[in-house]
Amino acid sequence: VGAGISTRNYQMLQADFSLPYLASNRVELGVHAVYRHNPQEDFWGVGLESSPDTRISFLVDYTDYEGRVIVRPVSWVEAGTRFGLLQGSIGSGTDSRFPSIEEIFTDATAPGLDEQPDYSFAEVFGAVDYRDQDDNARAGGFYSLSWREYSDLDFDRYSFRAVDLVLQQFVPIFDKKRVFAIQGRLQSAATDNGAGQTVPFYFKPTLGGSTSHRGFNDFRFRDDAVVNVNAEYRWEAFSGLDMALFTDWGTVAPNIGQLKWNELQNAYGVGFRFNTSKAVLYRIDVGFGGEGVQLFFKFSKA
């Protein structure tokens, strides 16, 4: 069980129960429940043409109940399913620096603004993971694919499916003190053609921020399809500090078929990672390009 609150009144309560070592460590069964209160989420509009001048703040509350079954036939392969119930609501944002969402957007420009259903969901996923360390990889790779179906329980208007493909590769040089790290990611949220369904704006995949594109603010772009590619050259400056040079590329579109390579947005920059051999404790990334200089301070790996 756990709880947290931030200086901007973000709140979280969660509980998890797991049996992770069944069948000689090959099967995991678990249940999870989490409540989140996020009062200052950011939104600029849908699509690559959304204006940097239309940044707004919105509140989202949600409660997620989830069960899971995971099978690991060998230590570096896993597959499984997750299923459960998701309850949520959207409200006025509390960030005084920006307008609240209802002052700028309507349900037509931010689908799902006027009404938010409860959802049931079911997911299947698989992953191959042969990294040498989960939280500070210097060799190996990680490849994962998930497919999730969300079913609108209230209005029969907002059912959709989400696909997330992640490819990561880490190529060491000599004694692993120099590493090339490469990531590609494709995300899609799609409805059944002709079924009258819509993907709510708050469920659309995003581009921008310290885990996708460091030339833009977190969640800068949203649309039904997002692709990003990241490459880093990392080296050990001295014990406890790695430095990195990186470049990020990405774009969004209404569907996967409309993603265009000539619309890829580029950024580059430098990173500082304070770490141990097994984990990144704190990092600073400075991105150039995109929309000016972006500075990220994170207690997480890149």
Phi and psi in degrees as a GROMACS rama.xvg file:
@    title "Ramachandran Plot"
@    xaxis  label "Phi"
@    yaxis  label "Psi"
@TYPE xy
-159.7  160.186  GLY-2
-150.819  154.614  ALA-3
-157.94  155.867  GLY-4
-146.91  143.811  ILE-5
-109.494  172.563  SER-6
-66.7436  -17.3721  THR-7
-102.004  18.1686  ARG-8
68.5513  24.7318  ASN-9
-70.5576  135.379  TYR-10
-128.985  148.463  GLN-11
-147.736  135.154  MET-12
-130.504  134.099  LEU-13
-149.462  155.02  GLN-14
-144.516  141.952  ALA-15
-142.593  137.897  ASP-16
-128.411  128.868  PHE-17
-137.667  143.604  SER-18
-115.293  88.7799  LEU-19
-91.1249  -4.63288  PRO-20
-124.143  32.0772  TYR-21
-74.0796  158.079  LEU-22
51.2391  54.0611  ALA-23
57.12  46.2573  SER-24
69.3268  17.2737  ASN-25
-99.8774  -12.269  ARG-26
-133.012  137.772  VAL-27
-125.307  134.591  GLU-28
-120.583  139.379  LEU-29
-160.924  161.245  GLY-30
-132.347  151.234  VAL-31
-146.91  141.219  HIS-32
-137.762  135.694  ALA-33
-143.719  139.44  VAL-34
-116.663  133.102  TYR-35
-130.777  138.206  ARG-36
-120.96  106.201  HIS-37
-116.312  97.246  ASN-38
-89.0981  -5.30663  PRO-39
-136.23  48.4236  GLN-40
-74.095  153.51  GLU-41
-107.403  145.13  ASP-42
-152.216  134.809  PHE-43
-114.69  -7.33238  TRP-44
119.939  175.194  GLY-45
-100.275  135.878  VAL-46
101.737  165.766  GLY-47
-69.3181  -22.7483  LEU-48
-88.5944  3.85501  GLU-49
-58.9842  139.161  SER-50
-82.646  141.258  SER-51
-66.3629  -12.4185  PRO-52
-89.1643  -3.51815  ASP-53
-105.723  25.8356  THR-54
-66.0284  130.386  ARG-55
-130.965  174.404  ILE-56
-120.692  139.727  SER-57
-141.078  158.039  PHE-58
-102.412  139.735  LEU-59
-134.671  127.766  VAL-60
-112.09  135.245  ASP-61
-151.2  154.086  TYR-62
-126.787  129.026  THR-63
-122.046  123.233  ASP-64
-113.352  126.343  TYR-65
-140.595  139.57  GLU-66
-114.166  156.025  GLY-67
-146.609  149.339  ARG-68
-133.715  122.119  VAL-69
-126.536  133.521  ILE-70
-116.906  132.056  VAL-71
-125.215  90.1913  ARG-72
-63.4697  -32.659  PRO-73
-135.686  167.304  VAL-74
-64.3834  -24.7112  SER-75
-106.199  9.73235  TRP-76
-131.529  134.826  VAL-77
-142.195  152.234  GLU-78
-149.512  155.868  ALA-79
178.104  -164.752  GLY-80
-140.898  148.848  THR-81
-128.616  147.104  ARG-82
-155.099  154.141  PHE-83
168.219  -155.44  GLY-84
-132.975  137.427  LEU-85
-127.401  122.939  LEU-86
-118.669  132.441  GLN-87
-155.026  165.385  GLY-88
-151.276  152.804  SER-89
-112.017  142.467  ILE-90
-147.63  -170.497  GLY-91
-70.7821  136.006  SER-92
-75.2037  156.991  GLY-93
-112.497  7.52176  THR-94
-79.2516  109.842  ASP-95
-67.6874  -13.5211  SER-96
-75.6357  -18.8768  ARG-97
-135.131  155.703  PHE-98
-63.0222  158.16  PRO-99
-80.7443  157.885  SER-100
-58.8344  -37.7943  ILE-101
-70.7219  -12.3388  GLU-102
-79.9252  -20.869  GLU-103
-118.519  -37.9353  ILE-104
-113.101  157.909  PHE-105
-121.994  178.167  THR-106
-63.9111  -25.6669  ASP-107
-71.615  -37.161  ALA-108
-95.4108  -15.5826  THR-109
-133.963  79.9099  ALA-110
-55.4512  133.675  PRO-111
93.8474  2.39075  GLY-112
-69.1792  -38.4515  LEU-113
-79.5275  -30.0788  ASP-114
-147.775  140.971  GLU-115
-128.128  119  GLN-116
-83.7472  165.467  PRO-117
-82.0422  152.978  ASP-118
-126.581  145.771  TYR-119
-101.771  152.202  SER-120
-145.098  154.232  PHE-121
-143.386  137.907  ALA-122
-135.443  144.196  GLU-123
-121.65  146.03  VAL-124
-151.725  161.885  PHE-125
-151.335  152.165  GLY-126
-151.484  144.73  ALA-127
-117.182  124.186  VAL-128
-138.263  105.535  ASP-129
-124.093  32.8978  TYR-130
-66.6111  150.316  ARG-131
-73.4409  -30.0382  ASP-132
-141.885  137.3  GLN-133
-66.5398  -40.6793  ASP-134
-106.561  3.70397  ASP-135
-160.261  62.5107  ASN-136
-67.4755  138.963  ALA-137
-126.424  -4.27027  ARG-138
-159.664  154.794  ALA-139
100.024  -166.235  GLY-140
-149.221  162.777  GLY-141
-140.219  125.63  PHE-142
-134.345  126.786  TYR-143
-140.104  151.196  SER-144
-142.532  129.095  LEU-145
-130.603  148.187  SER-146
-133.56  122.346  TRP-147
-128.551  135.979  ARG-148
-108.662  122.406  GLU-149
-103.476  127.483  TYR-150
-114.684  119.66  SER-151
-67.2393  119.317  ASP-152
-91.4886  -6.48241  LEU-153
-118.723  -43.1099  ASP-154
-118.041  -11.328  PHE-155
54.017  42.1068  ASP-156
-130.474  -18.1982  ARG-157
-125.113  27.3262  TYR-158
-76.9464  142.2  SER-159
-162.353  172.549  PHE-160
-126.375  147.637  ARG-161
-123.819  136.149  ALA-162
-123.462  136.655  VAL-163
-137.572  116.552  ASP-164
-115.544  124.428  LEU-165
-125.601  130.73  VAL-166
-127.841  122.204  LEU-167
-130.851  139.326  GLN-168
-139.11  137.628  GLN-169
-122.401  120.781  PHE-170
-116.148  107.122  VAL-171
-81.0497  155.997  PRO-172
-120.383  125.967  ILE-173
59.6472  -111.47  PHE-174
-99.5269  27.2698  ASP-175
68.777  11.5885  LYS-176
-85.0426  -8.11903  LYS-177
-131.208  131.213  ARG-178
-141.553  135.29  VAL-179
-95.286  124.737  PHE-180
-116.94  127.595  ALA-181
-129.513  135.324  ILE-182
-134.359  139.689  GLN-183
-128.591  139.805  GLY-184
-142.449  135.759  ARG-185
-126.793  125.498  LEU-186
-126.127  142.106  GLN-187
-144.398  139.354  SER-188
-124.478  116.686  ALA-189
-134.226  151.17  ALA-190
-108.874  168.567  THR-191
-74.4306  125.344  ASP-192
-58.3666  130.687  ASN-193
80.2505  1.75968  GLY-194
-91.272  -0.23149  ALA-195
71.9902  24.0084  GLY-196
-99.3515  156.237  GLN-197
-135.795  142.013  THR-198
-86.0476  119.453  VAL-199
-58.6279  147.587  PRO-200
-60.1981  -33.3782  PHE-201
-77.7472  -8.22079  TYR-202
-101.665  -7.05045  PHE-203
-68.9089  140.229  LYS-204
-59.041  153.88  PRO-205
-122.75  157.313  THR-206
-130.563  132.363  LEU-207
126.683  137.439  GLY-208
116.523  -175.888  GLY-209
-74.009  -12.0564  SER-210
-110.784  -1.78275  THR-211
-134.919  -51.5255  SER-212
-151.261  108.531  HIS-213
-86.3191  12.9431  ARG-214
-91.5459  -3.62063  GLY-215
-137.548  161.174  PHE-216
-61.6074  160.557  ASN-217
-54.9325  133.96  ASP-218
62.8072  26.6883  PHE-219
-58.9634  -43.3374  ARG-220
-117.347  142.583  PHE-221
-134.289  138.857  ARG-222
-167.299  -179.104  ASP-223
-78.9243  -11.8255  ASP-224
-140.894  135.188  ALA-225
-138.257  135.38  VAL-226
-130.686  140.258  VAL-227
-144.894  149.312  ASN-228
-131.309  133.331  VAL-229
-130.29  140.986  ASN-230
-136.974  136.076  ALA-231
-133.259  144.217  GLU-232
-111.48  117.285  TYR-233
-112.665  142.833  ARG-234
-145.146  153.048  TRP-235
-82.1283  111.687  GLU-236
-73.2176  -46.7478  ALA-237
-162.667  174.005  PHE-238
-56.9104  123.018  SER-239
96.3076  -6.28251  GLY-240
-140.793  119.528  LEU-241
-104.638  147.004  ASP-242
-114.303  160.91  MET-243
-148.633  143.207  ALA-244
-108.834  134.2  LEU-245
-137.601  160.057  PHE-246
-137.583  137.702  THR-247
-123.057  140.748  ASP-248
-135.117  143.069  TRP-249
-174.411  161.466  GLY-250
-156.993  168.763  THR-251
-131.334  162.43  VAL-252
-162.928  165.032  ALA-253
-66.5476  -21.9831  PRO-254
-157.619  169.132  ASN-255
-60.4804  -38.069  ILE-256
-64.7353  -19.0536  GLY-257
-99.3978  1.95896  GLN-258
-64.6733  129.199  LEU-259
-122.65  129.034  LYS-260
-63.9723  -30.6015  TRP-261
-76.8607  -2.10487  ASN-262
-106.352  8.66574  GLU-263
-62.305  130.48  LEU-264
-93.1296  133.692  GLN-265
-113.641  146.872  ASN-266
-147.02  162.519  ALA-267
-144.99  165.878  TYR-268
177.451  -166.908  GLY-269
-133.087  146.139  VAL-270
-130.628  153.454  GLY-271
-127.444  123.508  PHE-272
-123.026  112.891  ARG-273
-89.8139  121.68  PHE-274
-150.063  170.61  ASN-275
-110.798  -176.984  THR-276
-66.0826  -21.324  SER-277
-108.651  -16.2448  LYS-278
-154.613  149.684  ALA-279
-88.9187  120.988  VAL-280
-86.5047  -36.9685  LEU-281
-159.95  142.047  TYR-282
-142.523  152.873  ARG-283
-125.437  124.765  ILE-284
-120.236  132.794  ASP-285
-117.273  115.591  VAL-286
-107.035  141.141  GLY-287
-122.413  148.337  PHE-288
100.096  -174.825  GLY-289
65.5188  -114.553  GLY-290
-116.926  65.7427  GLU-291
83.8294  -163.028  GLY-292
-85.3338  129.615  VAL-293
-117.621  136.088  GLN-294
-121.643  126.728  LEU-295
-123.924  128.724  PHE-296
-115.454  117.698  PHE-297
-138.059  138.568  LYS-298
-93.1425  60.5724  PHE-299
-162.553  164.568  SER-300
-73.0505  163.669  LYS-301
